[in-house]
Amino acid sequence: MLDSSARLTALICGTQPMNDIWSPRATVQRMLDVEAALARASAAHQVIPHTAVAAIEAACHADQLDADALTRDAALGGNLAIPLVKQLTARVKAADAEASKYVHWGATSQDIIDTATVLQLRDTIDLLDVHLQRTCVALAELASAHRATPMIGRTWLQQALPITLGLKFAQWLDALGRHRERLAELRARALVLQFGGAAGTLASLRDAGAVVTQLLAQELGLSAPALPWHTQRDRIAEAASLFGMLIGTLGKIARDISLQMQTEIGELGEPVVAGKGGSSTMPHKRNPVGCAAVLTAATRAPGLVATVLAGMVQEHERALGGWQAEWDALPDLARLAGGALVNIEQIVSGLDVNTARLAANLDVTHGLILGESVMLALGDKIGRMDAHHLVERASKQAVQHGSTLFDVLAADATVTQHLSVERLKALLDPAQYVGQAHAFVDAALALHHAREPR
């Protein structure tokens, strides 16, 4: 079972469906699913008697096993499969002594544990893909709606140049779209049966090894590998890395939203939900609690990914510590990825956009952010460096006297000699200096629609 701190993190940062996929009961049941499928596959090729299958299948239900004894004995045996097979055999024997001889036939503990993990990964990928698709749809709607909504772009946390809010949404959308592609690619490489027997040779099945492998993979809806992969952990490492990258992207989105939710900025806001985001002492607070959950996941994920990567260096034909380190790290990454994604989905699906504050923040510097626009226009007339010095001097004067950049430039004869007042106003309009932002939004939306199923 999860300890109390893990339960709290799972509740805050996870979701019930993802927690259910990786719950202790689900883990045991997936292992039993593999045992039942192994019996059917073995019987289909007459490796074990057909008469043994029914009794084995009937006993492959997690609720029939002693969970407390499994937990206790797993610590002694070094993995969960050893006491599970012992209990399963006893349950089968109580119903059919002959059938109990064929429980776990030809398999090793890691075959059962790894294949169960792959089944849980499949459920995880299915769930993530549903929420990724929904999140991308919501972001596409936001990018389209705010394609031309100007806002200030910020570099090093300082105001830089105008962008559009749609461009920010489009960047998030584009990144999540790539994660959808990665998930699809992960299916092909990671959803693969593990079946190699004691040392990865299937020697116990003699000539039946290859056909039982194919039948077992078919029973479970998995691909059959070219060969067992007990100590080749790239499949698991790829899954962990993808979960980590997804969480990182979601964390970036949460960071941006939470920064734009700051009282002094006030450009975006998480959806208002009764009882969510309040303070225990300050009634006025509207805390970005959804973003906090995502950022918690993003803080934890790198260490978990590192654990799985470190565990790839394994000994000979069976690992001593590296494989075992995956058992907590991978489920935690799946839970965190699922929770972070659902939080972002909920936030962007009801995001509060304050266009008045977006416009007001564009004018905080009274036009200084458009100095580059004027400099380039003047540079065509008097040279870039001279134009740079002129606009730099005007900017300092505007700050010193509390004036707008337009007022200072409009009073400068060198400027008005080359730029009319109307031209100057246009150059200092943020909406006219967003470069290729609109085209970038369109490109991201086109990619999104191309990815959508027809």
GIBEL-V335157 format. One line per field, one symbol per residue. phi: phi as a letter, one per 30 degrees, with the letter a starting at -180 (. if undefined). psi: psi as a letter, one per 30 degrees, with the letter a starting at -180 (. if undefined). burial: + if it has 24 or more other ideal C-beta (glycine too) atoms within 12 Angstrom, else -. A space follows every 50 residues. Layout:
# GIBEL-V335157
phi=???
psi=???
burial=???
This chain:
# GIBEL-V335157
phi=.dddddddddddccbdedddecdeddddddddddddddddddddcidbde dddeddedcdbeddcddddedddddddjadddddddddddddddcadddd dcdidicbededdddddddddddddedddddddddddddddddddcecdd addbbhicdcbdbbddddddddedddddddddedddedccdbecabiebi chedchddedddedddddecicdcddadbecccdddddddddeddddddd dddddddddddeedcidbadedbeicidcdbcdddbdddddddddddddd eedddddddddddcchcadbjddddddcddedddddddddddddeddddb dcccdddeddddcechjddcedddedddedcbjddddedddddddddddd cicdddddddccdddddcbddddddddccedcbchceddddedddddedd dddc
psi=lkleeeeeeeeefaleeeeeegleeeeeeeeeeeeeeeeeeeefggelke ffeeeeeffhkeffljeeeeeefeeefflfeefeeeeeeeeeefejeeef fgkgkflleeeeeeeeeeeeeeeeeeeeeeeeeeeeeeeeeeeeegegjk lkkkkhglkclkaleeeeeeeeeeeeeeeeeeeeeeeeffikkjjfaegg fheffbffeeeeeeeeeeefhlkklellhegjgeeeeeeeeeeeeeeeee eeeeeeeeeffkefdgelklkjkkgkgllffjffkikieeeeeefeefee eeeeeeeeeeffjlkbfklieeefffeeeeeeeeeeeeeeeeeeeeeffg kjkjfeeeeeffgeghfefgeeeeeeeeefegkeeeeeeeeeeeeeeeee gglleeeeeffjeeefffkleeeeeefgjefghgbgeeeeeeeeeeeeee fkk.
burial=--------++-++++-+++++++++++++++++++++++++++-+-++-- -++-+++-++-+--+----+---+----+++++++++++-++---+--++ -++++++++++++++++++++++++++++-++++++++++++++-+++++ ++++----+-+++++++++++++++++++++++--++-+++++++++--+ -+-++--+++-++-+++-++-++++--++++++-++++++++++++++++ ++++++++-++---+-+++++-----+--------+++++++++++++-+ +--++-+++-++-+---++--++++++++++++++++++++++++++++- +++---++--+++-+++++++++++-++--------+--++--++--+-- ---+++-+++-+--+---+---++--++-++-++--++-+++-++-++-- +---
